[in-house]
């Protein structure tokens, strides 16, 4: 019976320590922009429209963090959050 467990292939999925969720990166970038006195919404929109990382401060490593993500993934996260939060409001 003990040999039966060795006959099966086990799958191990681990999240890298430095891998952050899209929402975590957005929150970090938002806070970094806010701390530096920028309007975070305007700066993020500028980045999303142009792709120019100069819209994002390097404070708190925000520029490097946001560049880990594809802009379409960021937009998808934002649209999903917006629509899901509005669905919840209507349900109440």
C-alpha positions in Angstrom: 0.0 0.0 0.0 2.8 2.4 0.8 4.1 2.1 -2.8 0.7 3.3 -4.2 1.5 6.9 -3.1 4.8 6.9 -5.0 3.1 5.9 -8.2 1.1 9.1 -8.4 2.4 12.4 -9.7 1.8 15.2 -7.3 1.4 18.7 -8.4 2.9 21.6 -6.4 1.8 25.1 -7.2 3.5 27.9 -5.3 3.2 31.6 -5.7 6.5 33.4 -5.9 7.2 35.6 -2.9 7.6 38.7 -5.0 4.5 38.0 -7.2 1.7 40.3 -6.3 -1.8 40.3 -7.4 -2.9 43.0 -9.8 -5.1 44.6 -7.2 -2.2 44.7 -4.7 0.0 46.4 -7.2 -2.7 49.0 -8.1 -3.2 49.8 -4.4 0.5 50.2 -3.8 0.9 52.4 -6.8 -2.1 54.5 -5.8 -0.7 55.0 -2.3 2.7 55.9 -3.6 1.3 58.5 -6.0 -0.9 59.9 -3.2 2.0 60.1 -0.8 4.0 62.1 -3.4 1.2 64.6 -3.8 0.0 63.5 -7.2 -3.6 62.9 -8.3 -3.4 59.0 -8.5 -6.4 58.6 -10.8 -5.1 61.1 -13.3 -1.6 59.6 -13.2 -2.9 56.0 -13.6 -5.2 57.1 -16.5 -2.2 58.8 -18.2 -0.1 55.6 -17.8 -2.9 53.4 -19.1 -3.6 55.5 -22.1 0.0 56.2 -23.1 2.0 53.3 -21.7 4.6 55.9 -20.5 5.9 54.8 -17.1 6.9 58.4 -16.3 3.3 58.9 -15.1 4.1 56.6 -12.2 6.4 57.7 -9.4 9.4 55.5 -8.4 8.5 56.0 -4.8 7.9 52.7 -3.0 9.1 51.0 -6.2 5.7 51.8 -7.8 7.0 52.2 -11.3 8.8 48.9 -11.3 5.7 47.2 -9.8 3.3 48.5 -12.4 5.6 47.6 -15.2 5.3 43.9 -14.2 1.7 44.0 -15.4 0.3 44.3 -18.9 -1.9 47.4 -19.3 -4.7 45.2 -20.6 -4.6 43.2 -17.4 -4.8 46.4 -15.4 -7.8 47.6 -17.4 -9.5 44.2 -17.0 -9.0 44.3 -13.2 -10.4 47.8 -13.0 -13.4 47.1 -15.2 -14.1 43.8 -13.3 -13.9 45.6 -9.9 -16.1 48.5 -11.1 -18.8 46.3 -12.5 -18.8 43.8 -9.7 -19.1 46.5 -7.1 -22.0 48.1 -8.9 -23.7 44.7 -9.2 -23.4 44.3 -5.4 -24.9 47.8 -4.9 -27.9 47.0 -7.0 -28.5 43.7 -5.1 -28.8 45.5 -1.8 
